[in-house]
Amino acid sequence: MDRIIFTKLDEAVGFGVILNVLKRVNRKLSYLTDGQEVPDNIEVGRPEHVAELITARPRAAATA
């Protein structure tokens, strides 16, 4: 079974695209990575975590 891994989330501006891609390619999410330290920055792609990423305040606004 083919699955998707999203990498470099620490460099992303937004996260809604995760859902768009998963729907478009009709695949399930396996893992997410958010840093340069593998395996420390790799995690199972849990729906709850994706929802938290998408609904969190944008990074630019958070640092302003």
HELIX and SHEET records of a PDB file:
HELIX    1   1 LEU A    9  GLU A   11  5                                   3    
HELIX    2   2 VAL A   17  VAL A   25  1                                   9    
HELIX    3   3 PRO A   47  THR A   55  1                                   9    
HELIX    4   4 ARG A   59  THR A   63  1                                   5    
SHEET    1   A 3 ARG A   3  PHE A   6  0                                        
SHEET    2   A 3 LYS A  28  THR A  33  1                                        
SHEET    3   A 3 ILE A  42  VAL A  44 -1                                        
END                                                                             
